[in-house]
Amino acid sequence: MKDTLSLRTVRGMVRRGAMLLAVSIVPFVLAGCSDVTELKTPVFKTKIAAEETRSSAFKAEFPQQYASYQRNDESTVMTEFNGSVPFNKNDNVDPLPEGYKHAQPYLKNLWLGYPFSYEYRNARGHTKALEDFLHIDRINTYAEKGGLPATCWNCKTPKMMGWVKQYGDDFWAKDVNEFRDKIDMKDETIGCANCHDPQTMELRLYSEPLKDQLKAQGKDWDKLSRNDKRSLVCGQCHVEYYFQDKEKGVAKKPVFPWADGYDPQQMYTYYKTAGNSQMKGFEGNFVDWTHPVSKTPMIKAQHPEYEMWQNGVHGAAGVSCADCHMGYTRTDDKKKISGHWWTSPLKDPDMRACRQCHSDKSPDYLRSRVLFSQQKTFDQLLKAQDLSVKAHEAVRLASEFQGAKPANYDELMIQARDMVRKGQFFWDYVSAENSVGFHNPAKALDTLASSQQYSQQAVDLASEATGFAISKDLAGDIHKIVPPILKHSRKLQQDPEHMKTHQWFKYLPTLPKADKVWDGQKKLVSAAQ
């Protein structure tokens, strides 16, 4: 008995000793974590002018970061689903560089009547942003005026700060082509000054829309954590936004639709009262354009990376955009700096950005998990896209139906168009977001499932409005009923023969013959000529 009690006593002493040791260690552990969280960045006082917008001006004092930034020039490296080759995003027929196997074939159908239907290419690096912007067919280069507001410059250059200072809120509604030749295309593209104060190198906002949004949320930029700032500087542009109607405030000024939340349903609810639509059933809705085939008032999603990320597994855990897309690197002299090649971690064979946290996993394993999520998302993206096209076609058939109609025909058609609008917006929320769902797999798949449900409801409501007479016309493969539009541009829309090549083109006007007025920044002829 004595031996047993003695053993118990020893065990108790060991346990109590271990507990005391653990308690004594905790303050040191917590202090260590606190120290890591509160690490201060170096303090700089540069010789760069306060209003400098040229990235080359930062080279002398920050040569290693600048060299890293120049890697954004690469335009040949692909991942499985994306990359820097500027292929046509609707072309899954031709090989790179014109098309790619993971393109979505119905983009031109779904955006018909809107500038996005003319050209939508995979993005190159940030250093190519101005060059690509000035050559994109979405801006009308066959006239003096581009037909889009100056707002389009907002996410392309730090010159925005000077223009807003010069013109105030009158800037946004000016024509985009007015500033075409007022910028250094190579040196004033997205760069250092978009994120850093030139004199202190502190992170800063140049975006007026994000400043407005933070103010509306009662947030003070100077009081935000550095980690929040490291994502919000990316969130200046990698977000959903719209150009405000003049009845709601400053005409064409970008606004983030975050008042009700970051998810597509919350944004869709917001858009119902954010505009000046007079269309019956959509009064007060915000509308980007009306689809010419279904006569539906549409919303074009932009690129909601910030909204997708922030309540995904990484965003919710406090992993910033910079942690993954600006992973630390070692210079030749062994100095540790943030990489300024803003790109996918998948382009690194060693997956170093991911392995900063997932050090117990191999690069092959980590890559396989990303591709697994992306493939599941892309499969559902194509299904949602097909159903959205079918919804437009169903409403078209119902609107042109000449047979007996039910008493509630008009109400059914309003509901059908609302479901067309909602289904396409939910699809576009995922389609326009550049991670192919990886930033938030659960949200991406849920959004696409909802998109499919809404689009199918549109088909059902349109069919009901005709006493189901059009159901037989919608049975079968939608790719045969409404073929994808592979080729379409402003120039092609000037050709009457081209306008006979697709059944949906009859809902568009043939454009008058015209020669190019602009080639990049070069003016070829005057509009009068």
Secondary structure, DSSP 4 states (H G I P E B T S, - for coil): -HHHHHHHHHHHHHHHHHHHHHHHHHHHHHHHHHHHHTPPPPP---SS-TT---GGGGTTT-HHHHHHHGGGG----B-SS-BSS--BTT--SSPTTT--TT--TTHHHHTTTSGGGT--B----GGGHHHHHTT-TTS--SSSS-SSBGGGGTTT-TTHHHHHHHHGGGSTTSBGGGGTTSS-TTTSSS-GGGTB-TTT--B----HHHHHHHHHTT--GGGS-HHHHHHHTTTTTSS--EEPPGGGSSTT-EE---SS-SSHHHHHHHHTTSS---STT-TT---SEEETTTTEEE------HHHHHHTSHHHHTT--HHHHHS-EEE-TT--EEE------GGGSTT-HHHHTT-TTS-HHHHHHHHHHHHHHHHHHHHHHHHHHHHHHHHHHHHHT--S---TTHHHHHHHHHHHHHHHHHHHHHHHSSTTTTTT-HHHHHHHHHHHHHHHHHHHHHHHHHTTTTTHHHH-S-HHHHS-------TTGGG-TTGGGSSGGGGGSPPPPP---SEETTEE-S-S--
